[in-house]
Amino acid sequence: MINFFKNIFGGEPGCAEVREASSEYLEADLPPPRMATFQAHLNKCGPCLAFVETLSATIGMLTRLPRVSAPPSFKQSIIERTRQEDQSNQ
């Protein structure tokens, strides 16, 4: 219940909220006041700061990987396999 009121009135986010919204934080998709509260939390919470830094580094590494295109039949094979699994689970 306390988190509910913090979210409504803009209190500092908790660790769970920081982890959930860390992508938006890194992409600067949070409103400026919320960005400030996230940064304030990160300034005093080592585990959350480590999480966000690790996520940022991971995203950076993934963006440097070469793009690979799936073969044209890949989508159809996934659709067929999903249908087969659905039928076997019924």
N, C-alpha and C positions, 0 to 999 in steps of 0.2 A: 504494500500500500504506500509505503514511503517513496519507493521508486516512481510510482504513478504520479505523486505530487511533484517530485523532482523534475520529471519529464515535462509536466504542465508548466511549472514555474521556472524552468531553466536552470535547475541546480547542477552541480558538477556530476558528470556521469560516473557510474560505478564501473568496475572492471568488466563485468559481463557486457555492458552497453558499449564500452570502448572496443572490446573484441568484435562485437557484432557490427559496429559501424566503422571499423578501421579502414575498410576499402574506401568508403565515402570520404573519410578524413584524408587519406592519402591522395585522393583525386580532387580534393578541395571542393567537394560537393555538399558540404555542410554550410549552413548560414554562418556568417562571421561570428555572431555571439557564441554559437555552438562550437565553432572551431576553437575559440578562445578557451572554452571550458574543457574541451578535450585536451588541449595543450597544457592547461593547468593540471589536469589529472596526470598526464604523461610526465610532467616535471617532477612529480612526487611519487610516482608508482613505477618502480624499476621493472617489475614483471610485465606490466602493460607496455612500457617503452620498448622492452626487448621484443615483445610480440609484434608491435607495429614496425620496428626496425627490421625484424626477420621477414615480415610480410612484404615490406618495401623492397628488400634485397631479392626476395624470391620473384616478385613481379619483374624487377629489373633483369634478372637472369632469364626469365621466360621470354621477355621481349627481344632478347638478343638471339634466341634460337631461330634457325631458318624455318620459314613457313613450309608446311608439307600439305599437299593436296591429296585427299582420299580418292581412290579410284571411283569412277562413275557408278559402279555396281555396289559400292559400300552401303549407301543409304537403303537401297532395295533389300540387301541382305539383312540389315538390321530390322527392317520392317517385317520381313518374313520370319526371322528368328523370334521376334517379339510375339507375333501371332502364334507361332508354334508353342512357345512357352505358355501363353495365355490359354491355349486349348488343352495343354497337358495339366494345367493347374485347376481346370474345371471339373 
